[in-house]
Amino acid sequence: ISRCTKEILKTRGKTLEIDNIPLDDPSTYELLCKGESIAVFQLESKGMRDLLQKLRPDSFEDIIALIALYRPGPIEGGMVDDYVKVKHGQQEWEPIHPLLSPILAKTNGVILYQEQVMRIANELAGFSLSEADTLRRAMGKKKMKLMAEFSDQFIEGSQKNDVSIKGAKEIYDLIEKFAGYGFNKSHSACYSEIAYRNAFLKANYPSEYMAASLTTDRNNTDRLTILLDECRRMEIPILPPDVNESALNFTPTTDGIRFG
């Protein structure tokens, strides 16, 4: 990112404030929806590119969810398919209780983040945030005795919010099922911000971004091969070394990218 912004200043005379780029840039989401995310942090594996094309993210929240979803647990548990189907209107989501709606609306009814487990325990069952965090950890580490103790507290607390015993048991079973897969949203959000910035630069400043990527991996022959193939797919000409024009690093020019 740093190398790319320096190249943009050199080639275009433009100072790009990376902290202030819009999070709703159409070109960025178009690139992601097509799965053209080679050289984009966290999003360049084959599986992730396939998921991008299925999910077709159109908001920053989708990118955060994407990074949390692309793990063995959620994939095997069917959470990925549920998220995608609800997002695209192929499946309806009905919350067990209205209090769940605001907590799970942004994740299409899937309990995806550890923070959601804590909010459900806090808002439905009256757990303190400290107790909710202990519950989250107990579920994540499958501490059966502690989970059983919390089950009684959850059902009792939920009744004070007019949740039936049957409903409270269903909700507790639901969060118990998902808590083992839960990801830390704040962690995923940080990763997503870097991923989005990479994708934004690749979509809007392709030559500068790919030149910066090539320079970053200049000592790794396998990576260079992948990145050079991507440049060709993007129809960015790769120019050979030139005694008069080459700099130390890969350099974007008006004609393509010059070898260093």
CYANA upper distance limits for C-alpha pairs under 8 A (distance plus 0.5 A):
  1 ILE  CA      5 THR  CA      6.73
  1 ILE  CA    197 ARG  CA      8.10
  1 ILE  CA    198 ASN  CA      7.25
  1 ILE  CA    201 LEU  CA      8.36
  1 ILE  CA    209 TYR  CA      8.27
  1 ILE  CA    212 ALA  CA      8.23
  2 SER  CA      6 LYS  CA      6.87
  3 ARG  CA      7 GLU  CA      6.79
  3 ARG  CA    212 ALA  CA      5.99
  4 CYS  CA      8 ILE  CA      6.70
  4 CYS  CA    201 LEU  CA      8.21
  4 CYS  CA    208 GLU  CA      6.03
  4 CYS  CA    209 TYR  CA      5.74
  4 CYS  CA    211 ALA  CA      8.15
  4 CYS  CA    212 ALA  CA      5.78
  5 THR  CA      9 LEU  CA      6.82
  5 THR  CA     15 THR  CA      7.82
  5 THR  CA     16 LEU  CA      6.69
  5 THR  CA     18 ILE  CA      8.42
  5 THR  CA    208 GLU  CA      8.48
  6 LYS  CA     10 LYS  CA      6.88
  7 GLU  CA     11 THR  CA      6.48
  7 GLU  CA    208 GLU  CA      6.33
  7 GLU  CA    212 ALA  CA      8.30
  7 GLU  CA    251 THR  CA      8.40
  7 GLU  CA    252 PRO  CA      8.02
  8 ILE  CA     12 ARG  CA      5.94
  8 ILE  CA     13 GLY  CA      7.29
  8 ILE  CA     14 LYS  CA      6.65
  8 ILE  CA     15 THR  CA      7.75
  8 ILE  CA     16 LEU  CA      7.98
  8 ILE  CA    205 TYR  CA      8.10
  8 ILE  CA    208 GLU  CA      6.80
  9 LEU  CA     13 GLY  CA      4.98
  9 LEU  CA     14 LYS  CA      5.19
  9 LEU  CA     15 THR  CA      5.95
  9 LEU  CA     16 LEU  CA      8.04
 10 LYS  CA     14 LYS  CA      8.25
 11 THR  CA    252 PRO  CA      7.96
 11 THR  CA    253 THR  CA      7.98
 17 GLU  CA     21 ILE  CA      7.32
 18 ILE  CA    197 ARG  CA      7.79
 23 LEU  CA     59 SER  CA      8.15
 23 LEU  CA     60 PHE  CA      7.00
 23 LEU  CA    196 TYR  CA      8.41
 24 ASP  CA     29 TYR  CA      8.30
 24 ASP  CA     58 ASP  CA      8.35
 24 ASP  CA     59 SER  CA      7.14
 24 ASP  CA     60 PHE  CA      8.02
 25 ASP  CA     29 TYR  CA      7.21
 25 ASP  CA    200 PHE  CA      7.99
 26 PRO  CA     30 GLU  CA      6.60
 27 SER  CA     31 LEU  CA      6.74
 27 SER  CA    200 PHE  CA      8.00
 27 SER  CA    203 ALA  CA      6.36
 27 SER  CA    204 ASN  CA      7.52
 28 THR  CA     32 LEU  CA      6.84
 28 THR  CA    196 TYR  CA      8.23
 28 THR  CA    199 ALA  CA      6.31
 28 THR  CA    200 PHE  CA      5.49
 28 THR  CA    202 LYS  CA      8.47
 28 THR  CA    203 ALA  CA      5.97
 28 THR  CA    204 ASN  CA      8.11
 29 TYR  CA     33 CYS  CA      6.43
 29 TYR  CA     56 ARG  CA      8.46
 29 TYR  CA     57 PRO  CA      7.07
 29 TYR  CA     58 ASP  CA      6.43
 29 TYR  CA     59 SER  CA      8.38
 30 GLU  CA     34 LYS  CA      6.82
 31 LEU  CA     35 GLY  CA      7.00
 31 LEU  CA     36 GLU  CA      6.00
 31 LEU  CA     37 SER  CA      7.59
 31 LEU  CA    199 ALA  CA      7.91
 31 LEU  CA    203 ALA  CA      6.87
 32 LEU  CA     36 GLU  CA      6.46
 32 LEU  CA     37 SER  CA      6.73
 32 LEU  CA     52 LEU  CA      6.75
 32 LEU  CA     53 GLN  CA      8.01
 32 LEU  CA     56 ARG  CA      7.74
 32 LEU  CA     57 PRO  CA      7.62
 32 LEU  CA    199 ALA  CA      7.89
 33 CYS  CA     52 LEU  CA      6.11
 33 CYS  CA     53 GLN  CA      5.55
 33 CYS  CA     54 LYS  CA      8.46
 33 CYS  CA     55 LEU  CA      8.05
 33 CYS  CA     56 ARG  CA      5.00
 33 CYS  CA     57 PRO  CA      6.73
 34 LYS  CA     52 LEU  CA      7.74
 34 LYS  CA     53 GLN  CA      6.10
 34 LYS  CA     56 ARG  CA      8.32
 35 GLY  CA     49 ARG  CA      5.03
 35 GLY  CA     50 ASP  CA      7.07
 35 GLY  CA     51 LEU  CA      8.49
 35 GLY  CA     52 LEU  CA      5.97
 35 GLY  CA     53 GLN  CA      5.96
 36 GLU  CA     49 ARG  CA      7.63
 37 SER  CA     43 LEU  CA      6.43
 37 SER  CA     44 GLU  CA      5.64
 37 SER  CA     49 ARG  CA      7.16
 37 SER  CA    199 ALA  CA      7.51
 38 ILE  CA     43 LEU  CA      7.76
 38 ILE  CA     44 GLU  CA      5.01
 38 ILE  CA     45 SER  CA      8.05
 38 ILE  CA    227 LEU  CA      8.15
 38 ILE  CA    230 GLU  CA      7.71
 39 ALA  CA     44 GLU  CA      6.69
 39 ALA  CA    198 ASN  CA      8.40
 39 ALA  CA    210 MET  CA      8.40
 39 ALA  CA    213 SER  CA      7.40
 39 ALA  CA    227 LEU  CA      7.67
 40 VAL  CA     44 GLU  CA      6.26
 40 VAL  CA    195 ALA  CA      6.44
 40 VAL  CA    198 ASN  CA      5.90
 40 VAL  CA    199 ALA  CA      6.37
 40 VAL  CA    202 LYS  CA      8.49
 41 PHE  CA    194 ILE  CA      7.37
 41 PHE  CA    195 ALA  CA      5.39
 41 PHE  CA    198 ASN  CA      7.20
 42 GLN  CA     67 ILE  CA      7.97
 42 GLN  CA    191 TYR  CA      7.94
 42 GLN  CA    195 ALA  CA      6.88
 43 LEU  CA     48 MET  CA      6.08
 43 LEU  CA     49 ARG  CA      7.06
 43 LEU  CA    195 ALA  CA      7.61
 44 GLU  CA     48 MET  CA      6.85
 44 GLU  CA     49 ARG  CA      6.72
 45 SER  CA     49 ARG  CA      6.68
 46 LYS  CA     50 ASP  CA      6.74
 47 GLY  CA     51 LEU  CA      6.73
 48 MET  CA     52 LEU  CA      6.64
 48 MET  CA     70 TYR  CA      7.49
 49 ARG  CA     53 GLN  CA      6.96
 50 ASP  CA     54 LYS  CA      6.91
 51 LEU  CA     55 LEU  CA      6.37
 52 LEU  CA     56 ARG  CA      6.04
 52 LEU  CA     57 PRO  CA      7.34
 52 LEU  CA     66 LEU  CA      8.35
 54 LYS  CA     84 VAL  CA      7.64
 55 LEU  CA     84 VAL  CA      5.95
 55 LEU  CA     87 LYS  CA      8.38
 57 PRO  CA     62 ASP  CA      5.81
 57 PRO  CA     63 ILE  CA      7.02
 58 ASP  CA     62 ASP  CA      7.23
 59 SER  CA     63 ILE  CA      7.44
 60 PHE  CA     64 ILE  CA      7.00
 60 PHE  CA    192 SER  CA      8.25
 60 PHE  CA    196 TYR  CA      8.43
 61 GLU  CA     65 ALA  CA      6.71
 61 GLU  CA    106 LYS  CA      7.85
 62 ASP  CA     66 LEU  CA      6.44
 63 ILE  CA     67 ILE  CA      6.90
 63 ILE  CA    192 SER  CA      6.46
 63 ILE  CA    196 TYR  CA      8.37
 64 ILE  CA     68 ALA  CA      7.03
 64 ILE  CA    185 LYS  CA      7.89
 64 ILE  CA    188 SER  CA      6.02
 64 ILE  CA    189 ALA  CA      5.77
 64 ILE  CA    191 TYR  CA      8.31
 64 ILE  CA    192 SER  CA      5.92
 65 ALA  CA     69 LEU  CA      6.41
 65 ALA  CA    107 THR  CA      7.60
 65 ALA  CA    112 LEU  CA      8.03
 65 ALA  CA    188 SER  CA      8.15
 66 LEU  CA     70 TYR  CA      6.64
 67 ILE  CA    188 SER  CA      6.70
 67 ILE  CA    191 TYR  CA      8.34
 67 ILE  CA    192 SER  CA      7.69
 68 ALA  CA    112 LEU  CA      7.66
 68 ALA  CA    113 TYR  CA      8.18
 68 ALA  CA    183 PHE  CA      6.36
 68 ALA  CA    184 ASN  CA      8.47
 68 ALA  CA    185 LYS  CA      8.06
 68 ALA  CA    188 SER  CA      6.67
 69 LEU  CA     74 PRO  CA      6.18
 69 LEU  CA     75 ILE  CA      7.50
 69 LEU  CA     79 MET  CA      7.92
 69 LEU  CA     80 VAL  CA      6.61
 69 LEU  CA    112 LEU  CA      7.91
 70 TYR  CA     74 PRO  CA      7.53
 70 TYR  CA     75 ILE  CA      7.22
 70 TYR  CA     80 VAL  CA      8.27
 71 ARG  CA     75 ILE  CA      6.73
 72 PRO  CA     76 GLU  CA      6.43
 73 GLY  CA     77 GLY  CA      6.37
 73 GLY  CA    181 TYR  CA      6.07
 74 PRO  CA     78 GLY  CA      6.68
 74 PRO  CA     79 MET  CA      5.50
 74 PRO  CA     80 VAL  CA      6.64
 74 PRO  CA    181 TYR  CA      6.66
 75 ILE  CA     79 MET  CA      6.64
 75 ILE  CA     80 VAL  CA      6.05
 75 ILE  CA     81 ASP  CA      8.32
 78 GLY  CA     82 ASP  CA      6.84
 79 MET  CA     83 TYR  CA      6.56
 79 MET  CA    110 VAL  CA      7.19
 80 VAL  CA     84 VAL  CA      6.73
 81 ASP  CA     85 LYS  CA      6.50
 82 ASP  CA     86 VAL  CA      6.59
 82 ASP  CA     91 GLN  CA      8.12
 82 ASP  CA    108 ASN  CA      8.38
 82 ASP  CA    110 VAL  CA      7.91
 83 TYR  CA     87 LYS  CA      6.59
 83 TYR  CA    107 THR  CA      7.38
 83 TYR  CA    108 ASN  CA      6.10
 83 TYR  CA    109 GLY  CA      7.95
 83 TYR  CA    110 VAL  CA      7.06
 84 VAL  CA     88 HIS  CA      6.77
 85 LYS  CA     89 GLY  CA      6.60
 85 LYS  CA     90 GLN  CA      5.32
 85 LYS  CA     91 GLN  CA      5.78
 86 VAL  CA     90 GLN  CA      6.36
 86 VAL  CA     91 GLN  CA      5.34
 86 VAL  CA     92 GLU  CA      6.49
 86 VAL  CA     93 TRP  CA      7.21
 86 VAL  CA    108 ASN  CA      6.36
 87 LYS  CA    108 ASN  CA      6.87
 93 TRP  CA    108 ASN  CA      7.66
 93 TRP  CA    109 GLY  CA      6.55
 94 GLU  CA    109 GLY  CA      8.27
 95 PRO  CA    100 LEU  CA      6.61
 95 PRO  CA    101 SER  CA      6.65
 95 PRO  CA    109 GLY  CA      7.60
 96 ILE  CA    100 LEU  CA      7.76
 96 ILE  CA    167 GLY  CA      7.40
 96 ILE  CA    170 GLU  CA      8.27
 96 ILE  CA    171 ILE  CA      7.57
 97 HIS  CA    101 SER  CA      8.00
 97 HIS  CA    163 VAL  CA      7.99
 97 HIS  CA    167 GLY  CA      7.96
 99 LEU  CA    103 ILE  CA      8.06
 99 LEU  CA    123 GLU  CA      8.33
 99 LEU  CA    124 LEU  CA      7.39
100 LEU  CA    104 LEU  CA      6.58
100 LEU  CA    120 ILE  CA      7.62
101 SER  CA    105 ALA  CA      5.99
101 SER  CA    109 GLY  CA      8.25
102 PRO  CA    106 LYS  CA      8.35
103 ILE  CA    116 GLN  CA      6.98
103 ILE  CA    119 ARG  CA      7.76
103 ILE  CA    120 ILE  CA      7.84
104 LEU  CA    108 ASN  CA      6.78
104 LEU  CA    109 GLY  CA      5.38
104 LEU  CA    110 VAL  CA      6.86
104 LEU  CA    111 ILE  CA      7.04
104 LEU  CA    116 GLN  CA      7.98
105 ALA  CA    109 GLY  CA      6.40
107 THR  CA    111 ILE  CA      7.63
107 THR  CA    112 LEU  CA      7.40
111 ILE  CA    116 GLN  CA      6.93
111 ILE  CA    117 VAL  CA      7.65
111 ILE  CA    175 ILE  CA      7.57
111 ILE  CA    178 PHE  CA      6.52
111 ILE  CA    179 ALA  CA      8.22
111 ILE  CA    182 GLY  CA      7.75
112 LEU  CA    116 GLN  CA      7.71
112 LEU  CA    178 PHE  CA      7.63
112 LEU  CA    181 TYR  CA      7.78
112 LEU  CA    182 GLY  CA      5.78
112 LEU  CA    183 PHE  CA      6.96
113 TYR  CA    117 VAL  CA      7.46
113 TYR  CA    182 GLY  CA      5.21
113 TYR  CA    183 PHE  CA      5.21
113 TYR  CA    184 ASN  CA      6.07
113 TYR  CA    185 LYS  CA      5.95
114 GLN  CA    118 MET  CA      7.01
114 GLN  CA    136 ARG  CA      7.22
114 GLN  CA    179 ALA  CA      7.22
114 GLN  CA    182 GLY  CA      5.37
114 GLN  CA    183 PHE  CA      6.00
114 GLN  CA    184 ASN  CA      5.87
114 GLN  CA    185 LYS  CA      7.47
115 GLU  CA    119 ARG  CA      6.69
115 GLU  CA    184 ASN  CA      7.30
115 GLU  CA    185 LYS  CA      7.24
116 GLN  CA    120 ILE  CA      6.61
117 VAL  CA    121 ALA  CA      6.87
117 VAL  CA    132 ALA  CA      8.11
117 VAL  CA    136 ARG  CA      7.00
117 VAL  CA    175 ILE  CA      6.82
117 VAL  CA    179 ALA  CA      7.21
118 MET  CA    122 ASN  CA      6.54
118 MET  CA    129 LEU  CA      7.40
118 MET  CA    132 ALA  CA      5.30
118 MET  CA    133 ASP  CA      6.58
118 MET  CA    135 LEU  CA      8.23
118 MET  CA    136 ARG  CA      7.06
119 ARG  CA    123 GLU  CA      6.26
119 ARG  CA    124 LEU  CA      8.45
119 ARG  CA    132 ALA  CA      8.11
120 ILE  CA    124 LEU  CA      5.97
120 ILE  CA    125 ALA  CA      7.75
121 ALA  CA    125 ALA  CA      5.64
121 ALA  CA    126 GLY  CA      7.02
121 ALA  CA    127 PHE  CA      6.04
121 ALA  CA    132 ALA  CA      6.22
121 ALA  CA    154 PHE  CA      7.47
122 ASN  CA    126 GLY  CA      5.31
122 ASN  CA    127 PHE  CA      4.93
122 ASN  CA    128 SER  CA      6.45
122 ASN  CA    129 LEU  CA      6.78
122 ASN  CA    132 ALA  CA      6.78
123 GLU  CA    127 PHE  CA      7.95
124 LEU  CA    157 GLY  CA      7.83
124 LEU  CA    158 SER  CA      5.88
124 LEU  CA    161 ASN  CA      6.98
125 ALA  CA    153 GLN  CA      8.20
125 ALA  CA    154 PHE  CA      5.69
125 ALA  CA    155 ILE  CA      7.56
125 ALA  CA    156 GLU  CA      7.90
125 ALA  CA    157 GLY  CA      4.68
125 ALA  CA    158 SER  CA      4.65
125 ALA  CA    159 GLN  CA      8.19
125 ALA  CA    160 LYS  CA      8.17
125 ALA  CA    161 ASN  CA      7.84
126 GLY  CA    154 PHE  CA      8.45
126 GLY  CA    157 GLY  CA      6.17
126 GLY  CA    158 SER  CA      7.69
127 PHE  CA    131 GLU  CA      6.23
127 PHE  CA    132 ALA  CA      6.26
127 PHE  CA    154 PHE  CA      8.19
127 PHE  CA    157 GLY  CA      8.12
128 SER  CA    132 ALA  CA      6.61
129 LEU  CA    133 ASP  CA      6.60
130 SER  CA    134 THR  CA      6.85
131 GLU  CA    135 LEU  CA      6.67
132 ALA  CA    136 ARG  CA      6.68
133 ASP  CA    137 ARG  CA      6.77
134 THR  CA    138 ALA  CA      6.58
135 LEU  CA    139 MET  CA      6.64
135 LEU  CA    146 LEU  CA      8.40
135 LEU  CA    147 MET  CA      7.45
135 LEU  CA    150 PHE  CA      7.44
136 ARG  CA    140 GLY  CA      6.60
136 ARG  CA    179 ALA  CA      7.15
137 ARG  CA    141 LYS  CA      6.58
138 ALA  CA    142 LYS  CA      6.32
138 ALA  CA    143 LYS  CA      5.52
138 ALA  CA    144 MET  CA      8.16
138 ALA  CA    146 LEU  CA      6.96
138 ALA  CA    147 MET  CA      6.75
139 MET  CA    143 LYS  CA      6.86
139 MET  CA    144 MET  CA      8.39
139 MET  CA    147 MET  CA      7.05
139 MET  CA    176 GLU  CA      6.76
139 MET  CA    179 ALA  CA      6.29
139 MET  CA    180 GLY  CA      6.62
140 GLY  CA    179 ALA  CA      6.28
140 GLY  CA    180 GLY  CA      4.98
140 GLY  CA    181 TYR  CA      8.09
140 GLY  CA    182 GLY  CA      8.20
141 LYS  CA    180 GLY  CA      7.89
142 LYS  CA    147 MET  CA      8.26
142 LYS  CA    180 GLY  CA      8.15
143 LYS  CA    147 MET  CA      6.66
144 MET  CA    148 ALA  CA      6.64
145 LYS  CA    149 GLU  CA      6.96
146 LEU  CA    150 PHE  CA      6.75
147 MET  CA    151 SER  CA      6.60
148 ALA  CA    152 ASP  CA      7.42
149 GLU  CA    153 GLN  CA      7.34
150 PHE  CA    154 PHE  CA      6.44
151 SER  CA    155 ILE  CA      6.71
151 SER  CA    169 LYS  CA      8.43
151 SER  CA    172 TYR  CA      7.40
152 ASP  CA    156 GLU  CA      6.62
153 GLN  CA    157 GLY  CA      6.44
154 PHE  CA    158 SER  CA      6.47
154 PHE  CA    168 ALA  CA      7.79
154 PHE  CA    172 TYR  CA      7.82
155 ILE  CA    159 GLN  CA      6.94
155 ILE  CA    165 ILE  CA      6.70
155 ILE  CA    168 ALA  CA      5.75
155 ILE  CA    169 LYS  CA      7.00
155 ILE  CA    172 TYR  CA      8.39
156 GLU  CA    160 LYS  CA      7.73
157 GLY  CA    161 ASN  CA      7.85
158 SER  CA    162 ASP  CA      7.29
158 SER  CA    163 VAL  CA      5.86
158 SER  CA    164 SER  CA      8.11
158 SER  CA    165 ILE  CA      8.42
158 SER  CA    168 ALA  CA      6.67
159 GLN  CA    163 VAL  CA      5.34
159 GLN  CA    164 SER  CA      6.48
159 GLN  CA    165 ILE  CA      7.26
159 GLN  CA    168 ALA  CA      8.12
163 VAL  CA    167 GLY  CA      6.55
163 VAL  CA    168 ALA  CA      6.57
164 SER  CA    168 ALA  CA      6.51
165 ILE  CA    169 LYS  CA      6.67
166 LYS  CA    170 GLU  CA      6.78
167 GLY  CA    171 ILE  CA      6.68
168 ALA  CA    172 TYR  CA      6.56
169 LYS  CA    173 ASP  CA      6.56
170 GLU  CA    174 LEU  CA      6.63
171 ILE  CA    175 ILE  CA      6.76
172 TYR  CA    176 GLU  CA      6.49
173 ASP  CA    177 LYS  CA      6.63
174 LEU  CA    178 PHE  CA      6.91
175 ILE  CA    179 ALA  CA      6.07
176 GLU  CA    180 GLY  CA      7.73
177 LYS  CA    181 TYR  CA      8.47
178 PHE  CA    182 GLY  CA      6.61
183 PHE  CA    188 SER  CA      8.09
184 ASN  CA    188 SER  CA      6.94
185 LYS  CA    189 ALA  CA      6.47
186 SER  CA    190 CYS  CA      6.90
187 HIS  CA    191 TYR  CA      7.04
188 SER  CA    192 SER  CA      6.53
189 ALA  CA    193 GLU  CA      6.67
190 CYS  CA    194 ILE  CA      7.21
191 TYR  CA    195 ALA  CA      6.70
192 SER  CA    196 TYR  CA      6.37
193 GLU  CA    197 ARG  CA      6.69
194 ILE  CA    198 ASN  CA      6.74
195 ALA  CA    199 ALA  CA      6.70
196 TYR  CA    200 PHE  CA      6.46
197 ARG  CA    201 LEU  CA      6.72
198 ASN  CA    202 LYS  CA      6.67
199 ALA  CA    203 ALA  CA      6.49
200 PHE  CA    204 ASN  CA      6.55
201 LEU  CA    205 TYR  CA      5.70
201 LEU  CA    206 PRO  CA      7.23
201 LEU  CA    209 TYR  CA      6.49
202 LYS  CA    206 PRO  CA      5.12
202 LYS  CA    207 SER  CA      8.44
202 LYS  CA    209 TYR  CA      5.89
202 LYS  CA    210 MET  CA      7.63
205 TYR  CA    209 TYR  CA      6.46
206 PRO  CA    210 MET  CA      6.48
207 SER  CA    211 ALA  CA      6.48
207 SER  CA    236 ILE  CA      7.42
207 SER  CA    252 PRO  CA      6.08
207 SER  CA    253 THR  CA      8.45
207 SER  CA    256 GLY  CA      7.29
207 SER  CA    257 ILE  CA      7.11
208 GLU  CA    212 ALA  CA      6.66
208 GLU  CA    251 THR  CA      8.11
208 GLU  CA    252 PRO  CA      6.03
209 TYR  CA    213 SER  CA      6.67
210 MET  CA    214 LEU  CA      6.54
210 MET  CA    227 LEU  CA      7.97
210 MET  CA    231 CYS  CA      7.53
211 ALA  CA    215 THR  CA      6.68
211 ALA  CA    250 PHE  CA      5.78
211 ALA  CA    251 THR  CA      6.27
211 ALA  CA    252 PRO  CA      6.49
211 ALA  CA    257 ILE  CA      6.87
212 ALA  CA    216 THR  CA      6.64
212 ALA  CA    250 PHE  CA      7.62
212 ALA  CA    251 THR  CA      8.46
213 SER  CA    217 ASP  CA      6.89
213 SER  CA    227 LEU  CA      8.13
214 LEU  CA    218 ARG  CA      6.15
214 LEU  CA    224 LEU  CA      6.77
214 LEU  CA    227 LEU  CA      7.09
214 LEU  CA    228 LEU  CA      8.30
214 LEU  CA    250 PHE  CA      7.06
215 THR  CA    249 ASN  CA      6.21
215 THR  CA    250 PHE  CA      6.08
217 ASP  CA    223 ARG  CA      6.90
217 ASP  CA    224 LEU  CA      6.95
218 ARG  CA    224 LEU  CA      7.01
220 ASN  CA    224 LEU  CA      6.70
221 THR  CA    225 THR  CA      6.76
222 ASP  CA    226 ILE  CA      7.12
223 ARG  CA    227 LEU  CA      6.67
224 LEU  CA    228 LEU  CA      6.35
225 THR  CA    229 ASP  CA      6.64
226 ILE  CA    230 GLU  CA      6.78
227 LEU  CA    231 CYS  CA      6.75
228 LEU  CA    232 ARG  CA      6.87
228 LEU  CA    238 ILE  CA      8.17
229 ASP  CA    233 ARG  CA      6.76
230 GLU  CA    234 MET  CA      6.66
231 CYS  CA    235 GLU  CA      6.68
231 CYS  CA    236 ILE  CA      5.68
231 CYS  CA    237 PRO  CA      7.73
231 CYS  CA    238 ILE  CA      8.01
232 ARG  CA    236 ILE  CA      6.14
232 ARG  CA    237 PRO  CA      7.09
232 ARG  CA    238 ILE  CA      8.12
236 ILE  CA    256 GLY  CA      5.88
236 ILE  CA    257 ILE  CA      7.57
237 PRO  CA    255 ASP  CA      7.40
237 PRO  CA    256 GLY  CA      5.12
237 PRO  CA    257 ILE  CA      6.81
238 ILE  CA    256 GLY  CA      6.38
238 ILE  CA    257 ILE  CA      5.58
238 ILE  CA    258 ARG  CA      6.64
238 ILE  CA    259 PHE  CA      7.70
239 LEU  CA    256 GLY  CA      7.12
239 LEU  CA    257 ILE  CA      6.34
239 LEU  CA    258 ARG  CA      5.13
239 LEU  CA    259 PHE  CA      6.60
240 PRO  CA    258 ARG  CA      6.68
240 PRO  CA    259 PHE  CA      5.97
241 PRO  CA    245 GLU  CA      8.23
241 PRO  CA    246 SER  CA      6.29
241 PRO  CA    258 ARG  CA      7.02
241 PRO  CA    259 PHE  CA      5.39
241 PRO  CA    260 GLY  CA      6.63
242 ASP  CA    246 SER  CA      5.65
242 ASP  CA    258 ARG  CA      8.47
242 ASP  CA    259 PHE  CA      8.32
245 GLU  CA    258 ARG  CA      8.32
246 SER  CA    250 PHE  CA      8.32
246 SER  CA    251 THR  CA      7.96
246 SER  CA    258 ARG  CA      6.84
246 SER  CA    259 PHE  CA      6.87
246 SER  CA    260 GLY  CA      5.68
247 ALA  CA    251 THR  CA      7.39
247 ALA  CA    259 PHE  CA      8.48
247 ALA  CA    260 GLY  CA      5.77
248 LEU  CA    260 GLY  CA      5.42
249 ASN  CA    259 PHE  CA      7.57
249 ASN  CA    260 GLY  CA      4.84
250 PHE  CA    257 ILE  CA      7.07
250 PHE  CA    258 ARG  CA      6.17
250 PHE  CA    259 PHE  CA      5.39
250 PHE  CA    260 GLY  CA      5.10
251 THR  CA    257 ILE  CA      5.97
251 THR  CA    258 ARG  CA      5.63
251 THR  CA    259 PHE  CA      7.27
251 THR  CA    260 GLY  CA      7.40
252 PRO  CA    256 GLY  CA      6.45
252 PRO  CA    257 ILE  CA      4.91
252 PRO  CA    258 ARG  CA      6.78
253 THR  CA    257 ILE  CA      6.23
253 THR  CA    258 ARG  CA      7.29
